[in-house]
Amino acid sequence: MALRNIRIDGDPILRKRSREVKEINQRILDLIEDMKDTMYDAEGVGLAAPQVGILRRVVVIDIGEGPIIMINPEIKDQNGVQIEIEACLSVPDFSGTVKRPRQLSVEFLNEDGEKVVLDAEDLLARAVCHEIDHLDGILFKDKYIKEYIKKGDKFVEGSERIE
């Protein structure tokens, strides 16, 4: 398919709430393929439609186990807490710790329009929350606790967020 331009922090579309997908048509299926190609090309683990300029509730995630496509995702249940370092393709050169649920249950439609309930934990749970935040116009930097700076292969503590 095609690579799409990833919107960067400061682009107003990243702060808008995405609209529900009412019909899974060829346009949505093409968007999904483009999003997968764009995510893999950028070496990301997730991408939400607003990050490529489309205000629709579509997410692609791959934590190394194959792509998961979520249309109109909604978190139904969450448990536990994890605080881990996150980064974002739309917020280059910034990483920080974010508090997320350790486990969650998310309901969504797949590419065939079938309802799916997925139980996720650890990295997948973080990725799901991170991408759903994008659908609601929220960036992880709005929630970060402490900044981390990448030096080589390591992260070094930076400043704490000031409320």
Buried (B, 14 or more C-beta within 10 A) or exposed (E): EEBBEBBEEEBEBBBEEBEEBEEBEEEBEEBBBBBBBBBBEEEBBBBBBBBBEBBBBBBBBBBEEEEBBBBBBEBEEBEEEBEEBBBBBBBEEBBBBBEBBBBBBBBBBBBEEEEBEBEBBBBBBBBBBBBBBBBEBBBBBEBBEBBBBEEEEEBEEEEEEEE
